[in-house]
Amino acid sequence: MKERREKRKRWVRRGPYAVEVEVEVVYPAGDPSEPCLEPATVRWLDEIARRAEEGDLAYLKSVGEVFRAVPG
């Protein structure tokens, strides 16, 4: 059996921003019941979180759909 890959939406929330991005998940051949992220994808999500915390809206808009928290 071969690993399976598919696109999924993931949320990155940091500071006042939440960003919805599309990532590729991998279902390993050894255990196809749970999707996994590759190390490069995890690093990219960390970069998005860092940029969200810094308020880099131009970057955030270039990678996904950006939402701002509304104070309650």
HUPEUR-V712302 format. One record per residue. RES is the residue in three letters. PSI is psi in degrees with one decimal (* if undefined). Layout:
{{RES PSI} {RES PSI}}
//
This chain:
{{MET 143.2} {LYS 153.0} {GLU 150.6} {ARG 142.3} {ARG 145.4} {GLU 161.9} {LYS 139.8} {ARG 153.9} {LYS 139.4} {ARG 148.1} {TRP 137.4} {VAL 118.7} {ARG 126.9} {ARG 135.7} {GLY -138.9} {PRO 5.8} {TYR 148.9} {ALA 134.3} {VAL 128.4} {GLU 120.4} {VAL 160.5} {GLU 129.8} {VAL 162.4} {GLU 126.1} {VAL 154.1} {VAL 130.9} {TYR 103.8} {PRO 147.6} {ALA -35.5} {GLY -28.2} {ASP 80.4} {PRO 6.2} {SER -18.2} {GLU 121.6} {PRO 145.6} {CYS 158.1} {LEU 141.9} {GLU 155.2} {PRO -40.1} {ALA -35.7} {THR -40.5} {VAL -42.8} {ARG -39.6} {TRP -42.6} {LEU -37.2} {ASP -39.4} {GLU -41.9} {ILE -43.8} {ALA -43.3} {ARG -45.3} {ARG -33.1} {ALA -41.8} {GLU -34.6} {GLU -12.5} {GLY 27.7} {ASP 77.2} {LEU -36.3} {ALA -45.2} {TYR -46.7} {LEU -42.5} {LYS -25.4} {SER -17.4} {VAL -14.8} {GLY -168.7} {GLU 127.5} {VAL 136.8} {PHE 144.9} {ARG 137.6} {ALA 140.7} {VAL 123.5} {PRO 138.5} {GLY *}}
//
